[in-house]
Amino acid sequence: MSRAPNLTRALVLESPVTLPDGAGGFATTWQGLGTLWAEIRAGSGRERFAALGPQGEVRLRILVRAAPVGSDARPRPDQRFREGTRIFRILAVAEADLQGRYLICTAQEETPA
């Protein structure tokens, strides 16, 4: 990392919880694990063909302070971040620096269901 991170956005880290739906199936809800301060940057973009024609897609790079592997504060690819009504699905997590002080989470913004 060439500059100091600007961790000014409060994101709630959420983990999926699967519960019986009462009809023999399951429903997924989301449980908040805590707030992480983050910096969000636009990453790579691409265009793909969707049902209604071309659709743009931008991957985001979300920088947060690192937490030990196995900690509830360490993001994982099956989780998501929430900022108000905005949802960011975590696709991958990697260390951002050699000292292991920060993590880069590659994410995709989703529309709430």
ZASE-68646 format. One line per 5 residues: number of its first residue (from 0); their letters; for each residue x negated, y negated, z negated of N, C-alpha, C, O. Coordinates in nm, 4 decimals. Each point is the difference from the previous one (the first is absolute). Layout:
NUM = a = X Y Z X Y Z X Y Z X Y Z; ...
This chain:
0 = msrap = -0.0839 0.1165 0.0000 0.0839 -0.1165 0.0000 -0.0885 -0.1230 0.0000 -0.0919 -0.0117 -0.0811; 0.1201 -0.0799 0.1726 -0.0860 -0.1161 0.0157 0.0454 -0.1185 -0.0834 -0.0780 -0.0934 -0.0191; 0.1996 0.0931 -0.0310 0.0482 -0.1113 -0.0799 0.0751 0.0523 -0.1209 0.0396 0.1164 -0.0047; -0.0206 -0.2039 -0.0931 0.0749 0.0404 -0.1187 0.1465 0.0182 0.0362 0.0555 -0.0819 0.0733; 0.0087 0.1873 -0.1229 0.1413 0.0222 0.0319 0.0891 -0.1049 -0.0652 -0.0339 -0.0566 -0.1039
5 = nltra = 0.1477 0.0318 0.1665 0.0982 -0.0965 -0.0482 0.1236 0.0776 -0.0450 0.0984 0.0090 0.0735; -0.1037 0.0465 -0.1930 0.1060 0.0876 -0.0510 0.1105 -0.0845 -0.0629 0.0063 -0.0130 -0.1222; 0.0806 -0.0443 0.2050 0.1013 -0.0939 -0.0479 0.1430 0.0486 0.0195 0.0944 -0.0717 -0.0331; -0.0773 0.1906 0.0856 0.1358 0.0510 0.0241 0.0288 0.1165 -0.0933 -0.0740 0.0984 -0.0033; 0.1823 -0.1105 -0.0723 0.0396 0.1041 -0.0956 0.0837 0.1050 0.0720 0.1110 -0.0282 0.0451
10 = lvles = -0.1649 0.1495 -0.0347 0.0696 0.1111 0.0651 0.0305 0.1065 -0.1040 -0.0853 0.0340 -0.0820; 0.2068 0.0185 0.0856 0.0369 0.1094 -0.0893 -0.0320 0.1306 0.0709 0.0491 0.0252 0.1100; -0.1316 0.0581 -0.1732 -0.0312 0.1324 0.0536 0.1130 0.0935 -0.0392 0.0338 0.0111 -0.1178; 0.0256 0.0572 0.2175 0.1111 0.0904 -0.0255 -0.0325 0.1406 0.0488 -0.0686 0.0192 0.1004; 0.1199 0.0783 -0.1745 -0.0212 0.1407 0.0334 0.1355 0.0663 0.0217 0.0958 -0.0320 -0.0703
15 = pvtlp = -0.0857 0.1250 0.1677 0.1297 0.0643 0.0243 0.0358 0.0997 -0.1100 -0.0860 0.0699 -0.0536; 0.2146 -0.0654 0.0219 0.0538 0.0962 -0.0957 0.1158 0.0706 0.0695 0.0933 -0.0651 0.0470; -0.0988 0.1982 -0.0404 0.1049 0.0789 0.0647 0.0940 0.0544 -0.1064 -0.0421 0.0665 -0.0948; 0.1715 -0.0965 0.1128 0.1023 0.0432 -0.0957 0.1094 0.0756 0.0739 0.0258 -0.0287 0.1169; 0.0394 0.1251 -0.1825 0.1132 0.0682 0.0622 0.1108 -0.1002 0.0310 0.0256 -0.0908 -0.0790
20 = dgagg = 0.0405 0.1070 0.1944 0.1054 -0.0938 0.0384 0.1399 0.0484 -0.0392 0.0986 -0.0682 0.0281; -0.0887 0.1842 -0.0921 0.1288 0.0522 -0.0435 0.0726 0.0804 0.1064 0.1043 0.0592 -0.0279; -0.1573 -0.0562 0.1489 0.0640 0.0745 0.1086 -0.0919 0.1094 0.0529 0.0187 0.0487 0.1116; -0.1172 -0.0102 -0.1909 -0.0927 0.1052 0.0401 -0.1252 -0.0514 0.0685 -0.0886 0.0786 0.0333; 0.0798 -0.2067 -0.0119 -0.1185 -0.0591 0.0629 -0.0750 -0.0877 -0.0979 0.0171 0.0107 -0.1214
25 = fattw = -0.0991 -0.0961 0.1752 -0.0804 -0.0874 -0.0836 0.0020 -0.1412 0.0561 0.0158 -0.0205 0.1203; -0.0319 -0.0760 -0.2088 -0.0098 -0.1408 0.0378 -0.1307 -0.0543 -0.0561 -0.0429 0.0388 -0.1086; -0.0199 -0.1289 0.1834 -0.1245 -0.0604 -0.0447 0.0270 -0.1408 -0.0506 0.0605 -0.0820 0.0690; -0.1063 0.0556 -0.1903 0.0040 -0.1343 -0.0557 -0.1445 -0.0421 -0.0254 -0.0916 0.0814 0.0116; 0.0713 -0.2070 -0.0459 -0.1353 -0.0517 -0.0206 -0.0151 -0.0532 -0.1410 0.0842 -0.0750 -0.0495
30 = qglgt = -0.1943 0.1155 -0.0148 -0.0295 -0.0404 -0.1373 -0.1197 -0.0938 0.0006 -0.1048 0.0324 0.0558; 0.1208 -0.1491 -0.1182 -0.1103 -0.0949 -0.0099 -0.1053 0.0486 -0.0978 0.0325 0.0436 -0.1104; -0.1592 -0.0510 0.1507 -0.1104 0.0431 -0.0854 -0.0753 -0.1169 -0.0617 -0.0768 0.0183 -0.0945; 0.0981 -0.1368 0.1467 -0.0698 -0.1173 -0.0509 -0.0282 -0.0989 0.1113 0.0199 0.0292 0.1179; -0.0660 -0.1455 -0.1568 -0.0302 -0.1064 0.0954 -0.1491 -0.0072 0.0259 -0.0803 0.0005 -0.0933
35 = lwaei = 0.0437 -0.0071 0.2203 -0.1393 -0.0174 0.0401 -0.0116 -0.1325 0.0741 0.0853 -0.0345 0.0819; -0.1910 -0.0387 -0.1114 -0.0256 -0.1243 0.0718 -0.0760 0.0341 0.1262 -0.0953 0.0778 -0.0031; 0.1377 -0.1365 0.1152 -0.0518 0.0429 0.1292 -0.0217 -0.1163 0.0951 0.0482 -0.1115 -0.0203; -0.1233 0.1432 0.1254 -0.0154 -0.0879 0.1156 0.0508 0.0796 0.1194 -0.0369 0.1161 0.0172; 0.1212 -0.1775 0.0653 0.0538 0.0683 0.1174 -0.0530 -0.0685 0.1243 0.0110 -0.1217 0.0148
40 = ragsg = -0.0693 0.2019 0.0755 -0.0515 -0.0503 0.1279 0.0595 0.0838 0.1129 0.0223 0.1202 -0.0142; 0.0024 -0.1866 0.1256 0.0446 0.0735 0.1179 -0.1158 0.0843 0.0508 -0.1144 -0.0454 0.0036; 0.1443 0.1666 0.0351 -0.1011 0.0894 0.0558 0.0238 0.0175 0.1485 0.0315 -0.0955 0.0710; -0.0467 0.2174 -0.0251 0.0175 0.0279 0.1423 0.1482 0.0011 0.0369 0.0858 0.0322 -0.0822; -0.0580 -0.0677 0.2060 0.1357 0.0021 0.0502 0.0074 0.0844 0.1254 -0.1012 0.0243 0.0658
45 = rerfa = 0.2217 0.0203 -0.0330 0.0191 0.0774 0.1222 0.1451 -0.0117 0.0416 0.0864 -0.0396 -0.0782; -0.0624 0.0744 0.2008 0.1362 0.0023 0.0516 0.0355 0.1445 0.0305 -0.0809 0.0747 0.0550; 0.2016 -0.0364 -0.0910 0.0457 0.1356 0.0297 0.1398 -0.0082 0.0568 0.0718 -0.0976 -0.0215; -0.0339 0.2007 0.0939 0.1328 0.0024 0.0612 0.0979 0.0607 -0.0994 -0.0211 0.1114 -0.0480; 0.1276 -0.1837 0.0171 0.1032 0.0466 -0.0926 0.1309 0.0177 0.0771 0.0042 -0.0210 0.1212
50 = algpq = 0.1006 0.0590 -0.1903 0.1288 0.0273 0.0634 0.0549 -0.1205 0.0766 0.0644 0.0165 0.1036; -0.0893 -0.1363 -0.1536 0.0525 -0.1206 0.0640 -0.1055 -0.0739 0.0811 0.0204 -0.1164 0.0343; -0.1308 0.1796 -0.0033 -0.1061 -0.0637 0.0782 -0.1272 -0.0156 -0.0805 -0.0125 0.0584 -0.1076; -0.0820 -0.1363 0.1576 -0.1279 -0.0173 -0.0694 0.0189 -0.0610 -0.1392 0.0861 -0.0854 -0.0213; -0.1683 0.1313 -0.0718 0.0067 -0.0487 -0.1371 -0.1416 -0.0219 -0.0505 -0.0858 0.0868 0.0162
55 = gevrl = 0.0606 -0.2019 -0.0772 -0.1312 -0.0290 -0.0558 -0.0156 0.0604 -0.1385 0.0963 0.0109 -0.0759; -0.2173 0.0275 0.0446 -0.0294 0.0599 -0.1304 -0.1345 -0.0533 -0.0473 -0.0985 0.0062 0.0735; 0.0935 -0.0588 -0.1960 -0.1239 -0.0538 -0.0559 -0.0335 0.0754 -0.1277 0.0832 0.0121 -0.0900; -0.2034 0.0374 0.0831 -0.0489 0.0630 -0.1229 -0.0562 -0.1105 -0.0885 -0.0637 -0.0931 0.0491; 0.0871 0.1034 -0.1778 -0.0479 -0.0992 -0.0951 -0.1127 0.0584 -0.0831 -0.0047 0.1203 -0.0260
60 = rilvr = -0.0859 -0.2077 -0.0150 -0.1078 0.0396 -0.0902 0.0277 -0.0682 -0.1334 -0.0077 -0.1223 -0.0109; 0.0399 0.2018 -0.0897 0.0330 -0.0516 -0.1321 -0.1163 0.0321 -0.0932 -0.0320 0.1166 -0.0232; -0.0306 -0.2208 -0.0295 -0.1167 0.0140 -0.0863 0.0436 -0.0134 -0.1453 0.0644 -0.0985 -0.0362; -0.0988 0.1966 -0.0479 0.0316 -0.0019 -0.1431 -0.1242 0.0408 -0.0783 -0.0941 0.0567 0.0556; 0.0951 -0.0862 -0.1849 -0.1101 0.0473 -0.0855 0.0052 0.1519 -0.0089 0.1075 0.0600 -0.0003
65 = aapvg = -0.2237 0.0002 -0.0069 -0.0085 0.1463 -0.0056 0.0437 0.0522 -0.1364 -0.0077 -0.0711 -0.1002; 0.0530 0.1941 0.0974 0.0338 0.0734 -0.1215 -0.0544 0.1407 0.0182 -0.0144 0.0465 0.1131; -0.0160 0.0220 -0.2228 -0.0557 0.1354 0.0115 0.0944 0.0955 0.0717 0.1220 -0.0150 -0.0066; -0.1794 0.1131 0.0749 0.0799 0.1042 0.0656 0.0838 0.0696 -0.1063 -0.0508 0.0357 -0.1063; 0.1789 -0.0166 0.1352 0.0910 0.0634 -0.0946 0.0758 -0.0984 -0.0875 0.0958 0.0388 -0.0668
70 = sdarp = -0.1363 -0.1647 0.0654 0.0676 -0.1023 -0.0793 0.1309 -0.0398 0.0680 0.0078 -0.0036 0.1228; 0.0951 -0.0263 -0.2026 0.1268 -0.0479 0.0556 -0.0164 -0.1341 0.0698 0.0838 -0.0369 0.0823; -0.1896 -0.0366 -0.1134 -0.0242 -0.1312 0.0610 -0.0728 0.0103 0.1335 -0.0197 -0.1014 0.0670; -0.0208 0.2225 -0.0268 -0.0687 0.0173 0.1283 0.1019 0.0389 0.1072 0.0626 0.1054 -0.0104; -0.0450 -0.1891 0.1133 0.0964 0.0307 0.1054 -0.0339 0.1290 0.0745 -0.1164 0.0381 0.0120
75 = rpdqr = 0.2222 0.0289 0.0383 -0.0158 0.1218 0.0794 0.0861 -0.0123 0.1259 0.0951 -0.0782 0.0023; -0.1276 0.1546 0.1019 0.0769 -0.0084 0.1246 0.1476 0.0376 -0.0093 0.0758 -0.0356 0.0902; -0.0314 0.1050 -0.1936 0.1430 0.0325 -0.0106 0.0786 -0.1077 -0.0744 0.1188 0.0172 -0.0274; -0.1851 -0.1280 -0.0053 0.0626 -0.1073 -0.0764 0.0252 -0.1222 0.0884 -0.0273 0.0010 0.1200; 0.0802 -0.1060 -0.1827 0.0235 -0.1248 0.0719 -0.0177 -0.1181 -0.0937 0.0015 0.0144 -0.1222
80 = fregt = -0.0184 -0.1318 0.1825 -0.0016 -0.1253 -0.0744 0.1304 -0.0725 0.0285 0.0558 0.0118 0.1090; -0.0072 -0.0874 -0.2081 0.1185 -0.0844 0.0187 -0.0360 -0.1412 -0.0440 -0.0621 -0.0209 -0.1042; 0.1029 -0.0756 0.1868 -0.0152 -0.1415 -0.0322 0.1366 -0.0639 0.0246 0.0317 -0.0375 0.1129; 0.0483 0.0251 -0.2173 0.1371 -0.0472 0.0168 0.0787 0.1008 0.0808 0.0154 0.1148 -0.0416; 0.0351 -0.1572 0.1581 0.0747 0.0920 0.0860 -0.0880 0.0648 0.1063 0.0464 0.0852 0.0757
85 = rifri = -0.1725 -0.1250 -0.0698 -0.0914 0.0578 0.0996 -0.0595 0.1306 -0.0527 -0.0341 0.0110 -0.1177; 0.0223 0.0880 0.2073 -0.0532 0.1318 -0.0359 -0.1172 0.0313 0.0928 0.0091 -0.0173 0.1215; -0.1192 0.0638 -0.1808 -0.1197 0.0361 0.0751 -0.0331 0.1458 -0.0292 -0.0444 0.0325 -0.1102; 0.0656 0.0559 0.2081 -0.0297 0.1437 -0.0157 -0.1504 0.0208 0.0126 -0.0607 -0.0427 0.0982; 0.0012 0.1073 -0.1961 -0.1446 0.0233 -0.0006 -0.0319 0.1194 0.0889 0.0533 0.1091 -0.0197
90 = lavae = -0.1406 -0.1306 0.1176 -0.0387 0.1046 0.0938 -0.1332 0.0645 -0.0357 -0.0185 0.1202 0.0192; -0.0749 -0.2008 -0.0714 -0.1329 0.0508 -0.0345 -0.0625 -0.0918 -0.1045 0.0342 -0.1179 -0.0092; -0.1266 0.1739 -0.0697 -0.0702 -0.0764 -0.1037 -0.1484 0.0328 0.0093 -0.0386 0.1166 0.0088; -0.0447 -0.2216 -0.0109 -0.1457 0.0197 0.0060 -0.0682 -0.1056 -0.0867 0.0558 -0.1070 -0.0245; -0.1764 0.1381 -0.0213 -0.0755 -0.0990 -0.0764 -0.0468 -0.1099 0.0940 -0.0436 0.0266 0.1120
95 = adlqg = 0.0533 -0.1511 -0.1593 -0.0326 -0.1154 0.0831 -0.1456 -0.0424 -0.0106 -0.0512 -0.0681 0.0889; -0.0165 0.1075 -0.1970 -0.1390 -0.0428 -0.0199 -0.0813 0.1138 -0.0609 0.0554 0.0951 -0.0552; -0.1852 -0.1065 0.0659 -0.0896 0.1053 -0.0500 0.0081 0.0165 -0.1513 -0.0218 0.1096 -0.0516; 0.0526 -0.2160 -0.0188 0.0072 0.0056 -0.1461 0.1308 0.0609 -0.0497 0.0132 0.0290 -0.1190; 0.0829 -0.0094 0.2077 0.1276 0.0599 -0.0385 0.0880 -0.0926 -0.0810 0.0792 0.0470 -0.0818
100 = rylic = -0.0906 -0.1789 0.1022 0.0793 -0.0959 -0.0766 0.1385 -0.0228 0.0592 0.0931 -0.0375 -0.0713; -0.0795 0.0601 0.2020 0.1258 -0.0279 0.0686 0.0392 0.1160 0.0903 -0.0841 0.0793 0.0424; 0.2135 -0.0713 -0.0140 0.0538 0.0990 0.0923 0.0696 -0.0726 0.1143 0.0617 -0.1047 -0.0197; -0.0725 0.1614 0.1386 0.0762 -0.0484 0.1147 0.1093 0.1023 0.0277 -0.0268 0.1180 0.0226; 0.1504 -0.1663 -0.0251 0.1148 0.0847 0.0311 0.0509 -0.0403 0.1376 0.0422 -0.1138 0.0204
105 = taqee = -0.0462 0.2068 0.0732 0.0594 -0.0251 0.1309 0.1489 0.0276 -0.0154 0.0395 0.1064 -0.0478; 0.0428 -0.2024 0.0885 0.1437 0.0105 -0.0236 0.0796 -0.0451 0.1209 -0.0513 -0.0676 0.0891; 0.1778 0.1065 -0.0882 0.0948 -0.0381 0.1050 0.1216 -0.0608 -0.0697 0.0571 0.0609 -0.0904; -0.0179 -0.1808 0.1324 0.1191 -0.0602 -0.0585 0.1237 0.0694 0.0538 0.0093 0.0289 0.1193; 0.0864 -0.0021 -0.2084 0.1238 0.0669 0.0368 0.1178 -0.0880 -0.0346 -0.0100 -0.0882 -0.0852
110 = tpa = 0.1205 0.1121 0.1509 0.1226 -0.0695 -0.0349 0.0712 0.0823 -0.1051 0.0082 0.1221 0.0133; 0.0444 -0.1863 -0.1191 0.0681 0.0753 -0.1052 0.1232 0.0714 0.0537 0.0713 -0.0512 0.0863; -0.0479 0.1717 -0.1400 0.1174 0.0788 0.0424 0.1213 -0.0371 -0.0804 0.1077 0.0557 0.0215
